[in-house]
Amino acid sequence: MGQCLGLVQIDQSTVAIKENFGKFSEVLEPGCHFLPWCIGQQIAGYLSLRVKQLDVRCETKTKDNVFVTVVASVQYRALADKASDAFYKLSNTREQIQSYVFDVIRATVPKLNLDDAFEQKNDIAKAVEDELEKAMSAYGYEIVQTLIIDIEPDVHVKRAMNEINAGKLRVAANEKAEAEKILQIKKAEGEAESKYLAGVGIARQRQAIVDGLRDSVLAFSENVPGTTAKDIMDMVLVTQYFDTMKEIGASSKSTSVFIPHGPGAVKDVAAQIRDGLLQANAERKD
C-alpha cells in the first residue's frame, strides 16, 4: 500500500539510493520518504552502514622457501557521506578487498623468514590496512581494522618442525639427566670427603688424648714418688668417669642414673673400667 502511494521506509543503519528516471538523485537517510513513482522517482538500492567482516585466506611463500597460508580478517563499512560512490563504483566489494589483501600479503611475506613472519604479524596487518585504507577510501569505504589471525605452514613443514622440537626436547632431557648425575656424583664425593675428614679429626682427637694422658702420667710420677703408672691410670679413669656423670646430671634430657657410693665403690668403679678396657683390647687382638 505504501509503495502504491509512493511511501518508502528506510531502516536504521541503512541508506537508500534515490534515482530519478534512472539517474542518481540523492541519498536517503533512515526514516519514511515520499517518492512519487509516476514522475520517475524510485529506489535504486539500499546500502548498509554496519561494520562487515571479510576473512581472506592467502597462500604464499616465505623467504626461506616455506609455503604458508595467511588468514587475514578485514573489518570495513560504507561511509554515509560517500554512499553514492560505495553503491555505484564497486560491483563486488568483497572481491575487491580480497584482491588488495592478496597483493599486499604476497608482497610482504616473501621478504620474511617463517619465524619472522610469526613475530611480525602486526606489521603485516598494518601494511594490509594502510593499502586497503588508501585504495578503498576512493570507493566510499572505511577500513575499521585489519588482523592477521593465523599463519599456517604446510602440513609437511609442520610435521618437520614438530620433529625438530621433539629432538630438542630429547636433547634437553638428556642434558638434564646428565646434570643430575653430575650433581649426585659430586654430592657423593663431598660426603665421602666429609667422612674422611671427620675420621681424620677423630683420629687426631684420640691421639691428642693419648698424648695428654702420657704427659700427665709422666708429670705425676715425677712429682709424687712411689706411684706406678697403674695407680695414675686408675685415678685418671675414675676422674673421667665422674666428669661423665657430672655431664649426664647437668643435661636437662638425661634420665636418673644410680651409682654406688663410698670409697670401696670408687675402687670397684676403677676396677670395672680397667677390666672393660682390658677386655676390649683382648677382643681387638683376637
Solvent accessible surface area in square Angstrom, and as a share of the most:
residue,aa,sasa,rsa
1,M,178,0.79
2,G,29,0.27
3,Q,153,0.68
4,C,96,0.57
5,L,102,0.51
6,G,3,0.03
7,L,73,0.36
8,V,25,0.14
9,Q,136,0.60
10,I,5,0.02
11,D,87,0.45
12,Q,138,0.61
13,S,36,0.23
14,T,19,0.11
15,V,0,0.00
16,A,0,0.00
17,I,0,0.00
18,K,23,0.10
19,E,19,0.09
20,N,61,0.32
21,F,159,0.66
22,G,52,0.50
23,K,154,0.65
24,F,80,0.33
25,S,54,0.35
26,E,76,0.34
27,V,40,0.23
28,L,10,0.05
29,E,97,0.43
30,P,45,0.28
31,G,34,0.32
32,C,92,0.55
33,H,47,0.21
34,F,124,0.51
35,L,8,0.04
36,P,24,0.15
37,W,170,0.60
38,C,95,0.57
39,I,90,0.46
40,G,15,0.15
41,Q,33,0.15
42,Q,92,0.41
43,I,39,0.20
44,A,40,0.31
45,G,15,0.15
46,Y,116,0.44
47,L,20,0.10
48,S,32,0.21
49,L,41,0.20
50,R,144,0.53
51,V,73,0.42
52,K,90,0.38
53,Q,93,0.41
54,L,10,0.05
55,D,76,0.39
56,V,2,0.01
57,R,141,0.52
58,C,1,0.00
59,E,105,0.47
60,T,13,0.07
61,K,80,0.34
62,T,2,0.01
63,K,131,0.56
64,D,66,0.34
65,N,109,0.56
66,V,22,0.13
67,F,110,0.46
68,V,2,0.01
69,T,30,0.17
70,V,0,0.00
71,V,11,0.06
72,A,0,0.00
73,S,4,0.03
74,V,0,0.00
75,Q,52,0.23
76,Y,5,0.02
77,R,93,0.34
78,A,6,0.05
79,L,48,0.24
80,A,47,0.36
81,D,125,0.65
82,K,76,0.32
83,A,1,0.01
84,S,32,0.21
85,D,41,0.21
86,A,4,0.03
87,F,62,0.26
88,Y,100,0.38
89,K,115,0.49
90,L,22,0.11
91,S,124,0.80
92,N,70,0.36
93,T,22,0.13
94,R,116,0.42
95,E,108,0.48
96,Q,52,0.23
97,I,0,0.00
98,Q,65,0.29
99,S,66,0.43
100,Y,55,0.21
101,V,0,0.00
102,F,50,0.21
103,D,91,0.47
104,V,15,0.08
105,I,0,0.00
106,R,122,0.45
107,A,57,0.44
108,T,32,0.18
109,V,0,0.00
110,P,52,0.33
111,K,149,0.63
112,L,29,0.14
113,N,62,0.32
114,L,12,0.06
115,D,94,0.49
116,D,47,0.24
117,A,0,0.00
118,F,80,0.33
119,E,139,0.62
120,Q,62,0.28
121,K,63,0.27
122,N,127,0.65
123,D,87,0.45
124,I,1,0.00
125,A,9,0.07
126,K,117,0.49
127,A,38,0.29
128,V,0,0.00
129,E,42,0.19
130,D,71,0.37
131,E,53,0.24
132,L,0,0.00
133,E,67,0.30
134,K,144,0.61
135,A,16,0.13
136,M,0,0.00
137,S,38,0.25
138,A,62,0.48
139,Y,58,0.22
140,G,0,0.00
141,Y,15,0.06
142,E,49,0.22
143,I,8,0.04
144,V,56,0.32
145,Q,75,0.33
146,T,3,0.02
147,L,78,0.39
148,I,11,0.06
149,I,89,0.45
150,D,55,0.29
151,I,7,0.03
152,E,51,0.23
153,P,15,0.10
154,D,58,0.30
155,V,97,0.56
156,H,130,0.58
157,V,36,0.20
158,K,92,0.39
159,R,121,0.44
160,A,46,0.36
161,M,66,0.29
162,N,96,0.49
163,E,110,0.49
164,I,102,0.52
165,N,74,0.38
166,A,38,0.30
167,G,18,0.17
168,K,129,0.55
169,L,129,0.64
170,R,153,0.56
171,V,83,0.48
172,A,52,0.41
173,A,59,0.46
174,N,103,0.53
175,E,109,0.49
176,K,134,0.57
177,A,60,0.47
178,E,90,0.40
179,A,49,0.38
180,E,88,0.39
181,K,115,0.49
182,I,84,0.42
183,L,119,0.59
184,Q,118,0.52
185,I,79,0.40
186,K,122,0.52
187,K,126,0.53
188,A,58,0.45
189,E,92,0.41
190,G,41,0.39
191,E,87,0.39
192,A,60,0.46
193,E,92,0.41
194,S,66,0.43
195,K,150,0.64
196,Y,141,0.54
197,L,103,0.51
198,A,56,0.43
199,G,38,0.36
200,V,42,0.24
201,G,36,0.35
202,I,84,0.42
203,A,59,0.46
204,R,174,0.63
205,Q,110,0.49
206,R,161,0.59
207,Q,103,0.46
208,A,63,0.49
209,I,86,0.44
210,V,83,0.48
211,D,41,0.21
212,G,36,0.35
213,L,43,0.21
214,R,125,0.46
215,D,81,0.42
216,S,53,0.34
217,V,21,0.12
218,L,102,0.51
219,A,47,0.37
220,F,66,0.27
221,S,42,0.27
222,E,140,0.63
223,N,119,0.61
224,V,59,0.34
225,P,117,0.73
226,G,81,0.78
227,T,39,0.23
228,T,75,0.44
229,A,60,0.46
230,K,114,0.48
231,D,73,0.38
232,I,3,0.01
233,M,63,0.28
234,D,23,0.12
235,M,93,0.42
236,V,22,0.12
237,L,24,0.12
238,V,21,0.12
239,T,71,0.41
240,Q,83,0.37
241,Y,51,0.19
242,F,82,0.34
243,D,73,0.38
244,T,64,0.37
245,M,43,0.19
246,K,153,0.65
247,E,123,0.55
248,I,58,0.29
249,G,62,0.60
250,A,85,0.66
251,S,53,0.34
252,S,114,0.74
253,K,190,0.81
254,S,45,0.29
255,T,116,0.67
256,S,92,0.59
257,V,79,0.45
258,F,189,0.79
259,I,72,0.37
260,P,87,0.55
261,H,184,0.82
262,G,20,0.19
263,P,124,0.78
264,G,46,0.44
265,A,14,0.11
266,V,57,0.33
267,K,153,0.65
268,D,76,0.39
269,V,12,0.07
270,A,10,0.08
271,A,31,0.24
272,Q,127,0.56
273,I,42,0.21
274,R,63,0.23
275,D,80,0.41
276,G,37,0.36
277,L,86,0.43
278,L,106,0.53
279,Q,114,0.51
280,A,41,0.32
281,N,56,0.29
282,A,52,0.40
283,E,112,0.50
284,R,176,0.64
285,K,176,0.75
286,D,154,0.80
